């Protein structure tokens, strides 16, 4: 289970996600839908341990991602929406 508890991501002058709470149970398939800049990619990056949260907690099977994100991030498959490589691809 992945659980967001009152999560805020971003800078004080521009928050990507503000006080978001969400619970995804094992086996559930969800979709994050919203306009550009609404925090979809930032939320996924935080679960993968690639983005720090300003407030709240992200729990993965009851373990706090903020306390050991690298250790828990190996359980998460993550593909960035930013592709870096040769410009002729």
C-alpha positions as CSV (number, residue, x, y, z in Angstrom):
1,X,0.0,0.0,0.0
2,X,1.1,3.5,-0.8
3,X,-0.2,6.3,1.4
4,X,0.2,10.0,1.2
5,X,-0.6,11.8,4.4
6,X,-1.0,15.6,4.1
7,X,1.8,15.8,1.5
8,X,3.1,19.1,0.2
9,X,5.7,19.2,-2.6
10,X,7.4,22.3,-4.1
11,X,8.8,25.7,-3.2
12,X,7.0,28.1,-0.9
13,X,6.2,30.5,-3.8
14,X,5.1,27.6,-6.2
15,X,3.7,24.4,-4.7
16,X,3.3,21.5,-7.0
17,X,1.1,19.6,-4.6
18,X,-0.5,21.0,-1.4
19,X,-1.7,18.9,1.6
20,X,-2.6,15.8,-0.5
21,X,-3.8,12.7,1.2
22,X,-4.3,9.5,-0.8
23,X,-4.3,5.7,-0.2
24,X,-3.6,3.2,-2.9
25,X,-4.1,-0.4,-1.8
26,X,-2.2,-3.4,-3.1
27,X,-3.6,-4.6,-6.4
28,X,-5.4,-1.3,-7.2
29,X,-4.8,0.4,-10.5
30,X,-5.1,4.2,-10.5
31,X,-4.7,7.1,-12.8
32,X,-3.5,10.5,-12.0
33,X,-5.3,13.1,-14.1
34,X,-4.9,16.8,-14.1
35,X,-3.7,19.8,-16.0
36,X,0.0,20.6,-16.5
37,X,1.7,21.7,-13.3
38,X,-0.9,20.0,-11.0
39,X,1.7,17.8,-9.3
40,X,1.2,14.4,-11.1
41,X,4.8,13.8,-12.0
42,X,6.0,15.4,-8.7
43,X,3.9,12.9,-6.7
44,X,5.3,9.9,-8.6
45,X,8.9,11.3,-8.3
46,X,8.4,11.6,-4.5
47,X,7.2,8.0,-4.2
48,X,10.3,6.9,-6.2
49,X,12.6,8.8,-3.9
50,X,13.6,11.3,-6.5
51,X,11.8,14.4,-5.1
52,X,11.8,15.6,-1.5
53,X,8.5,16.5,0.2
54,X,8.1,19.7,2.2
55,X,5.4,18.5,4.6
56,X,3.6,15.2,5.4
57,X,4.6,11.6,4.9
58,X,4.6,9.1,2.1
59,X,4.3,5.5,3.4
60,X,5.0,2.4,1.4
61,X,3.7,-0.7,3.2
62,X,3.9,1.3,6.4
63,X,7.5,2.4,5.9
64,X,8.2,6.1,5.8
65,X,9.7,6.9,2.3
66,X,11.2,10.1,3.8
67,X,13.4,8.2,6.2
68,X,15.0,5.9,3.8
69,X,14.0,6.8,0.3
70,X,16.8,5.1,-1.6
71,X,16.3,1.8,0.2
72,X,12.6,1.8,-0.6
73,X,12.8,3.3,-4.0
74,X,14.3,0.1,-5.4
75,X,10.8,-1.4,-4.9
76,X,9.4,1.2,-7.3
77,X,9.7,1.1,-11.1
78,X,10.0,4.7,-12.3
79,X,10.4,6.1,-15.9
80,X,10.9,9.8,-16.1
81,X,8.8,11.8,-18.5
82,X,12.0,13.7,-19.5
83,X,14.1,11.8,-22.0
84,X,17.8,12.7,-22.3
85,X,19.8,11.4,-25.2
86,X,21.1,12.2,-28.7
87,X,18.9,14.8,-30.4
88,X,18.6,12.7,-33.5
89,X,16.5,9.9,-31.9
